[in-house]
Amino acid sequence: MIIVFNSDKNIKSTQQQADYFQSYINDELDRFSDHITRIEVHLSDQNAGKTGPDDKRCLLEARSRNRQPMVVTADHNTVEQALFDAVDKLKASMDTYLGKMKNR
């Protein structure tokens, strides 16, 4: 599973943070590795540096073979929590999708 990070100019990220996020995503989504070929992580600050509630956004796009990409978003006060929430949403979406496919 390939993981690609993208962020807008208002998100300051370090290599250490990217490594941690990549490890977290790999650990959390490992059981879907047969289905997901690539994950694109898009981090953004919706208020462009101003403070505000839930102004950090994480958009995850999970790409897989022979299917349309699955996209989830999460907003939070911190980039970390937005990513954690988005990963939880993606896991739930994948569980639902694979459950439906199993019943066919």
DSSP file (Angstrom, degrees, kcal/mol; ACC not computed):
  #  RESIDUE AA STRUCTURE BP1 BP2  ACC     N-H-->O    O-->H-N    N-H-->O    O-->H-N    TCO  KAPPA ALPHA  PHI   PSI    X-CA   Y-CA   Z-CA
    1    1 A M              0   0    0      0, 0.0     2,-0.4     0, 0.0    37,-0.2   0.000 360.0 360.0 360.0 123.1    0.0    0.0    0.0
    2    2 A I  E     -a   38   0A   0     35,-2.2    37,-3.1     2,-0.0     2,-0.5  -0.760 360.0-161.1 -92.5 135.4    1.5    3.3   -1.1
    3    3 A I  E     -a   39   0A   0     -2,-0.4     2,-0.4    35,-0.2    37,-0.2  -0.980   6.3-172.3-121.2 124.8    0.8    6.4    1.0
    4    4 A V  E     -a   40   0A   0     35,-2.8    37,-3.3    -2,-0.5     2,-0.4  -0.965   9.4-151.1-119.9 130.2    1.3    9.8   -0.4
    5    5 A F  E     +a   41   0A   0     -2,-0.4     2,-0.4    35,-0.2    37,-0.2  -0.840  15.9 175.0-104.4 136.8    1.0   13.0    1.7
    6    6 A N  E     +a   42   0A   0     35,-2.7    37,-2.9    -2,-0.4     2,-0.3  -0.992   4.4 174.9-133.4 141.2   -0.1   16.4    0.4
    7    7 A S  E     -a   43   0A   0     -2,-0.4    37,-0.2    35,-0.2     2,-0.0  -0.992  28.5-114.9-144.7 154.4   -0.6   19.6    2.4
    8    8 A D    >   -     0   0    0     35,-1.8     3,-1.5    -2,-0.3    35,-0.0  -0.260  43.5 -94.9 -79.4 175.8   -1.4   23.1    1.7
    9    9 A K  T 3  S+     0   0    0      1,-0.3    -1,-0.1     3,-0.1    35,-0.1   0.629 120.6  62.1 -69.4 -12.3    1.0   26.0    2.5
   10   10 A N  T 3  S+     0   0    0     35,-0.1     2,-0.6     2,-0.0    -1,-0.3   0.542  86.7  82.3 -91.1  -7.9   -0.5   26.6    5.9
   11   11 A I    <   -     0   0    0     -3,-1.5     2,-0.7    32,-0.2    32,-0.1  -0.875  65.6-158.3-100.6 118.7    0.3   23.2    7.3
   12   12 A K        +     0   0    0     -2,-0.6     2,-0.4     2,-0.0    -3,-0.1  -0.858  20.3 175.2 -96.7 115.9    3.8   22.8    8.6
   13   13 A S        -     0   0    0     -2,-0.7     2,-0.2    -6,-0.0    -6,-0.0  -0.922  17.6-150.1-124.5 149.7    4.8   19.2    8.7
   14   14 A T     >  -     0   0    0     -2,-0.4     4,-2.3     1,-0.1     5,-0.2  -0.696  30.5-113.1-109.3 164.8    8.1   17.5    9.5
   15   15 A Q  H  > S+     0   0    0     -2,-0.2     4,-2.6     1,-0.2     5,-0.2   0.871 119.1  56.0 -63.5 -36.2    9.5   14.2    8.2
   16   16 A Q  H  > S+     0   0    0      2,-0.2     4,-2.2     1,-0.2    -1,-0.2   0.906 108.3  46.9 -62.6 -42.2    9.1   12.8   11.7
   17   17 A Q  H  > S+     0   0    0      2,-0.2     4,-2.7     1,-0.2    -2,-0.2   0.914 112.3  49.9 -65.8 -43.1    5.4   13.7   11.7
   18   18 A A  H  X S+     0   0    0     -4,-2.3     4,-2.6     1,-0.2    -2,-0.2   0.897 110.6  50.2 -63.1 -40.4    4.9   12.2    8.2
   19   19 A D  H  X S+     0   0    0     -4,-2.6     4,-2.4     2,-0.2    -1,-0.2   0.912 111.5  48.5 -63.4 -42.3    6.7    9.0    9.3
   20   20 A Y  H  X S+     0   0    0     -4,-2.2     4,-2.6     2,-0.2    -2,-0.2   0.936 112.8  47.6 -63.1 -46.4    4.4    8.7   12.3
   21   21 A F  H  X S+     0   0    0     -4,-2.7     4,-2.8     1,-0.2     5,-0.2   0.907 111.7  50.6 -61.8 -42.1    1.3    9.3   10.2
   22   22 A Q  H  X S+     0   0    0     -4,-2.6     4,-2.6     1,-0.2    -1,-0.2   0.920 111.5  47.7 -63.1 -43.2    2.4    6.7    7.7
   23   23 A S  H  X S+     0   0    0     -4,-2.4     4,-2.4     2,-0.2    -2,-0.2   0.910 112.6  49.7 -62.6 -42.8    3.1    4.2   10.4
   24   24 A Y  H  X S+     0   0    0     -4,-2.6     4,-2.6     2,-0.2     5,-0.2   0.932 112.0  47.0 -61.7 -47.4   -0.3    4.9   12.0
   25   25 A I  H  X S+     0   0    0     -4,-2.8     4,-2.4     1,-0.2    -2,-0.2   0.920 112.4  50.0 -63.2 -44.2   -2.1    4.5    8.7
   26   26 A N  H  X S+     0   0    0     -4,-2.6     4,-0.6    -5,-0.2    -1,-0.2   0.922 113.5  46.1 -59.5 -44.6   -0.3    1.3    7.8
   27   27 A D  H  < S+     0   0    0     -4,-2.4     3,-0.5     1,-0.2     4,-0.3   0.920 116.8  43.3 -64.5 -44.9   -1.1   -0.2   11.3
   28   28 A E  H  < S+     0   0    0     -4,-2.6     3,-0.2     1,-0.2    -1,-0.2   0.820 123.1  35.3 -73.2 -31.8   -4.8    0.8   11.2
   29   29 A L  H >< S+     0   0    0     -4,-2.4     3,-1.8    -5,-0.2    -1,-0.2   0.262  81.4 110.1-108.4  11.6   -5.5   -0.1    7.6
   30   30 A D  G >< S+     0   0    0     -4,-0.6     3,-1.9    -3,-0.5     4,-0.2   0.848  72.8  60.6 -56.1 -38.1   -3.3   -3.2    7.3
   31   31 A R  G 3  S+     0   0    0      1,-0.3    -1,-0.3    -4,-0.3     3,-0.3   0.666 105.2  50.0 -68.6 -13.1   -6.3   -5.6    7.2
   32   32 A F  G X> S+     0   0    0     -3,-1.8     4,-2.3     1,-0.2     3,-2.0   0.282  75.7 109.2-102.0   9.3   -7.4   -3.8    4.0
   33   33 A S  T <4 S+     0   0    0     -3,-1.9    -1,-0.2     1,-0.3    -2,-0.1   0.741  72.9  59.3 -62.9 -23.0   -4.0   -4.0    2.3
   34   34 A D  T 34 S+     0   0    0     -3,-0.3    -1,-0.3    -4,-0.2    -2,-0.1   0.715 116.3  34.2 -73.3 -19.5   -5.4   -6.6   -0.2
   35   35 A H  T <4 S+     0   0    0     -3,-2.0    30,-0.6     1,-0.1     2,-0.5   0.737 108.2  67.1-106.9 -30.4   -8.0   -4.1   -1.4
   36   36 A I  E  <  + B   0  64A   0     -4,-2.3    28,-0.3    -7,-0.2     3,-0.1  -0.835  46.2 172.6-100.6 126.0   -6.2   -0.7   -1.1
   37   37 A T  E     +     0   0A   0     26,-2.8   -35,-2.2    -2,-0.5     2,-0.3   0.749  69.8  11.2 -97.8 -30.1   -3.3    0.0   -3.5
   38   38 A R  E     -aB   2  63A   0     25,-1.6    25,-3.4   -37,-0.2     2,-0.4  -0.997  56.0-160.5-152.2 141.7   -2.8    3.6   -2.7
   39   39 A I  E     -aB   3  62A   0    -37,-3.1   -35,-2.8    -2,-0.3     2,-0.5  -0.994   8.2-159.8-125.0 127.6   -3.8    6.2   -0.1
   40   40 A E  E     -aB   4  61A   0     21,-2.5    21,-2.4    -2,-0.4     2,-0.5  -0.933   6.9-159.3-106.7 126.9   -3.6    9.9   -0.7
   41   41 A V  E     -aB   5  60A   0    -37,-3.3   -35,-2.7    -2,-0.5     2,-0.6  -0.921   5.9-170.5-107.3 122.7   -3.6   12.1    2.4
   42   42 A H  E     -aB   6  59A   0     17,-2.7    17,-2.6    -2,-0.5     2,-0.4  -0.958   4.1-171.9-117.3 114.4   -4.5   15.7    1.9
   43   43 A L  E     +aB   7  58A   0    -37,-2.9   -35,-1.8    -2,-0.6     2,-0.3  -0.886  13.2 164.9-107.4 134.9   -4.0   18.0    4.9
   44   44 A S  E     - B   0  57A   0     13,-2.4    13,-3.1    -2,-0.4     2,-0.6  -0.986  38.3-132.0-148.5 157.6   -5.3   21.5    4.9
   45   45 A D  E >   - B   0  56A   0     -2,-0.3     3,-1.4    11,-0.2    11,-0.2  -0.947  18.1-161.8-109.0 109.8   -6.0   24.5    7.2
   46   46 A Q  T 3  S+     0   0    0      9,-3.4    10,-0.1    -2,-0.6    -1,-0.1   0.728  89.1  47.4 -68.7 -22.9   -9.5   25.8    6.2
   47   47 A N  T >  S-     0   0    0      8,-0.5     3,-1.5     3,-0.2    -1,-0.3   0.299 106.3-124.0-102.2   8.9   -9.0   29.2    7.9
   48   48 A A  T <  S-     0   0    0     -3,-1.4    -2,-0.1     1,-0.3     3,-0.1   0.906  80.1 -33.4  51.3  52.0   -5.5   29.8    6.4
   49   49 A G  T 3  S+     0   0    0      1,-0.4    -1,-0.3   -39,-0.0     2,-0.1   0.187 110.8 116.2  95.4 -17.6   -3.7   30.3    9.6
   50   50 A K    <   -     0   0    0     -3,-1.5    -1,-0.4    -5,-0.1    -3,-0.2  -0.489  68.8-111.1 -78.5 155.9   -6.5   32.0   11.6
   51   51 A T        +     0   0    0     -2,-0.1    -1,-0.1    -3,-0.1    26,-0.0  -0.555  52.9 133.8 -86.4 155.5   -7.7   30.1   14.6
   52   52 A G    >   -     0   0    0     -2,-0.2     3,-0.9    25,-0.1     2,-0.2  -0.905  57.7 -68.4 174.4 161.9  -11.2   28.6   14.7
   53   53 A P  T 3  S-     0   0    0      0, 0.0    23,-0.1     0, 0.0    24,-0.1  -0.440 111.2  -6.4 -70.1 137.6  -13.0   25.5   15.7
   54   54 A D  T 3  S+     0   0    0     -2,-0.2    23,-0.2     1,-0.1    -8,-0.0   0.876  83.3 146.5  49.6  48.8  -12.3   22.4   13.6
   55   55 A D    <   +     0   0    0     -3,-0.9    -9,-3.4    20,-0.1    -8,-0.5   0.524  44.0  84.5 -94.8  -5.4  -10.3   24.3   11.0
   56   56 A K  E     -BC  45  76A   0     20,-2.5    20,-2.3   -11,-0.2     2,-0.4  -0.842  63.1-165.2 -97.9 133.0   -7.8   21.5   10.2
   57   57 A R  E     -BC  44  75A   0    -13,-3.1   -13,-2.4    -2,-0.5     2,-0.5  -0.941  13.1-167.5-122.7 139.8   -9.0   19.1    7.5
   58   58 A C  E     -BC  43  74A   0     16,-2.5    16,-1.7    -2,-0.4     2,-0.5  -0.992   6.2-171.2-122.0 123.5   -7.8   15.6    6.5
   59   59 A L  E     -BC  42  73A   0    -17,-2.6   -17,-2.7    -2,-0.5     2,-0.5  -0.968   5.1-164.4-113.1 125.4   -9.1   14.1    3.3
   60   60 A L  E     -BC  41  72A   0     12,-2.7    12,-2.2    -2,-0.5     2,-0.6  -0.940   4.3-168.8-111.1 129.9   -8.2   10.5    2.6
   61   61 A E  E     -BC  40  71A   0    -21,-2.4   -21,-2.5    -2,-0.5     2,-0.6  -0.957   6.2-163.9-118.4 111.8   -8.6    9.0   -0.8
   62   62 A A  E     -BC  39  70A   0      8,-3.2     8,-2.6    -2,-0.6     2,-0.4  -0.853   6.3-163.3 -99.4 120.8   -8.2    5.2   -0.9
   63   63 A R  E     +B   38   0A   0    -25,-3.4   -26,-2.8    -2,-0.6   -25,-1.6  -0.822  12.4 173.4-105.2 143.0   -7.6    3.8   -4.3
   64   64 A S  E >   -B   36   0A   0      3,-0.4     3,-1.0    -2,-0.4     2,-0.2  -0.903  38.4 -76.7-141.9 169.3   -8.1    0.2   -5.2
   65   65 A R  T 3  S-     0   0    0    -30,-0.6     3,-0.1    -2,-0.3     0, 0.0  -0.472 107.3  -6.1 -70.8 134.4   -8.1   -2.1   -8.1
   66   66 A N  T 3  S+     0   0    0     -2,-0.2     2,-0.3     1,-0.1    -1,-0.2   0.692 114.7  92.4  60.1  23.9  -11.1   -2.1  -10.4
   67   67 A R  S <  S-     0   0    0     -3,-1.0    -3,-0.4     3,-0.0    -1,-0.1  -0.966  81.0 -98.1-141.7 159.5  -13.1    0.3   -8.2
   68   68 A Q        -     0   0    0     -2,-0.3    -6,-0.0     1,-0.1    -3,-0.0  -0.444  55.0 -92.6 -68.8 149.9  -13.8    3.9   -7.8
   69   69 A P        -     0   0    0      0, 0.0     2,-0.5     0, 0.0    -6,-0.2  -0.325  34.3-132.8 -63.3 148.8  -11.7    5.7   -5.1
   70   70 A M  E     -C   62   0A   0     -8,-2.6    -8,-3.2    -3,-0.1     2,-0.4  -0.915  24.6-166.1-104.3 128.7  -13.2    5.9   -1.7
   71   71 A V  E     +C   61   0A   0     -2,-0.5     2,-0.3   -10,-0.2   -10,-0.2  -0.953  12.2 171.5-123.2 133.7  -13.0    9.4   -0.1
   72   72 A V  E     -C   60   0A   0    -12,-2.2   -12,-2.7    -2,-0.4     2,-0.3  -0.968  10.2-162.8-133.8 152.7  -13.5   10.5    3.5
   73   73 A T  E     -C   59   0A   0     -2,-0.3     2,-0.3   -14,-0.2   -14,-0.2  -0.951   4.9-174.2-132.3 155.6  -12.9   13.8    5.3
   74   74 A A  E     -C   58   0A   0    -16,-1.7   -16,-2.5    -2,-0.3     2,-0.4  -0.985   8.5-156.0-148.1 140.1  -12.6   14.8    8.9
   75   75 A D  E     +C   57   0A   0     -2,-0.3     2,-0.3   -18,-0.2   -18,-0.2  -0.917  25.7 146.7-116.1 143.1  -12.3   18.3   10.5
   76   76 A H  E     -C   56   0A   0    -20,-2.3   -20,-2.5    -2,-0.4     6,-0.0  -0.951  58.8 -96.3-160.3 175.8  -10.8   18.9   13.9
   77   77 A N  S    S+     0   0    0     -2,-0.3     2,-0.3   -23,-0.2   -25,-0.1   0.759 107.7  41.5 -73.1 -25.4   -8.8   21.5   15.9
   78   78 A T  S  > S-     0   0    0    -22,-0.1     4,-2.0     1,-0.1     5,-0.2  -0.907  76.9-129.5-124.8 152.6   -5.5   19.6   15.2
   79   79 A V  H  > S+     0   0    0     -2,-0.3     4,-2.4     2,-0.2     5,-0.2   0.902 109.4  55.0 -62.3 -41.6   -4.1   17.9   12.1
   80   80 A E  H  > S+     0   0    0      1,-0.2     4,-2.5     2,-0.2    -1,-0.2   0.938 110.0  43.7 -59.7 -49.2   -3.4   14.8   14.1
   81   81 A Q  H  > S+     0   0    0      1,-0.2     4,-2.6     2,-0.2    -1,-0.2   0.865 111.2  54.8 -68.8 -34.2   -6.9   14.4   15.4
   82   82 A A  H  X S+     0   0    0     -4,-2.0     4,-2.3     2,-0.2    -1,-0.2   0.919 110.7  46.7 -61.5 -42.5   -8.3   15.1   11.9
   83   83 A L  H  X S+     0   0    0     -4,-2.4     4,-2.5     2,-0.2    -2,-0.2   0.927 111.7  50.0 -64.8 -45.3   -6.2   12.3   10.5
   84   84 A F  H  X S+     0   0    0     -4,-2.5     4,-2.0     1,-0.2    -2,-0.2   0.918 112.8  47.2 -59.8 -43.6   -7.2    9.9   13.3
   85   85 A D  H  X S+     0   0    0     -4,-2.6     4,-2.2     1,-0.2    -1,-0.2   0.895 111.4  50.8 -65.5 -40.1  -10.9   10.7   12.7
   86   86 A A  H  X S+     0   0    0     -4,-2.3     4,-2.5     2,-0.2    -2,-0.2   0.898 108.8  51.3 -65.2 -39.9  -10.5   10.3    8.9
   87   87 A V  H  X S+     0   0    0     -4,-2.5     4,-2.5     2,-0.2    -1,-0.2   0.912 109.2  51.1 -63.0 -41.8   -8.8    6.9    9.3
   88   88 A D  H  X S+     0   0    0     -4,-2.0     4,-2.1     1,-0.2    -2,-0.2   0.909 111.0  48.4 -61.1 -41.6  -11.7    5.8   11.5
   89   89 A K  H  X S+     0   0    0     -4,-2.2     4,-2.5     2,-0.2    -2,-0.2   0.896 110.7  50.7 -65.2 -39.8  -14.2    6.9    8.9
   90   90 A L  H  X S+     0   0    0     -4,-2.5     4,-2.7     2,-0.2    -2,-0.2   0.908 108.9  51.1 -65.9 -40.6  -12.2    5.1    6.2
   91   91 A K  H  X S+     0   0    0     -4,-2.5     4,-2.6     2,-0.2    -1,-0.2   0.926 111.6  47.8 -60.7 -44.3  -12.1    1.9    8.2
   92   92 A A  H  X S+     0   0    0     -4,-2.1     4,-2.3     2,-0.2    -2,-0.2   0.909 112.6  48.6 -64.1 -41.6  -15.9    2.0    8.7
   93   93 A S  H  X S+     0   0    0     -4,-2.5     4,-2.8     2,-0.2    -2,-0.2   0.911 112.2  48.1 -64.6 -42.6  -16.5    2.7    5.0
   94   94 A M  H  X S+     0   0    0     -4,-2.7     4,-3.0     2,-0.2     5,-0.3   0.910 110.5  51.7 -64.9 -41.9  -14.3   -0.2    4.0
   95   95 A D  H  X S+     0   0    0     -4,-2.6     4,-2.1    -5,-0.2    -2,-0.2   0.923 112.7  46.2 -59.1 -44.2  -16.0   -2.5    6.5
   96   96 A T  H  X S+     0   0    0     -4,-2.3     4,-2.1     2,-0.2    -2,-0.2   0.942 114.6  46.5 -63.5 -48.5  -19.4   -1.5    5.0
   97   97 A Y  H  X S+     0   0    0     -4,-2.8     4,-2.2     1,-0.2    -2,-0.2   0.939 114.8  45.3 -60.1 -49.2  -18.2   -1.9    1.4
   98   98 A L  H  X S+     0   0    0     -4,-3.0     4,-2.0     1,-0.2    -1,-0.2   0.840 110.7  55.1 -67.9 -31.7  -16.5   -5.2    1.9
   99   99 A G  H  X S+     0   0    0     -4,-2.1     4,-1.4    -5,-0.3    -1,-0.2   0.902 109.3  47.1 -64.1 -41.1  -19.5   -6.5    3.9
  100  100 A K  H  X S+     0   0    0     -4,-2.1     4,-0.5     1,-0.2    -2,-0.2   0.892 111.7  50.5 -67.2 -39.6  -21.8   -5.7    1.1
  101  101 A M  H >< S+     0   0    0     -4,-2.2     3,-0.7     1,-0.2    -2,-0.2   0.865 107.9  53.5 -67.0 -34.8  -19.5   -7.3   -1.4
  102  102 A K  H 3< S+     0   0    0     -4,-2.0    -1,-0.2     1,-0.2    -2,-0.2   0.845 105.1  54.7 -67.5 -33.8  -19.4  -10.5    0.7
  103  103 A N  H 3<        0   0    0     -4,-1.4    -1,-0.2     1,-0.2    -2,-0.2   0.587 360.0 360.0 -77.3 -10.1  -23.2  -10.7    0.8
  104  104 A R    <<        0   0    0     -3,-0.7    -1,-0.2    -4,-0.5    -2,-0.2   0.483 360.0 360.0 -82.2 360.0  -23.4  -10.7   -3.0
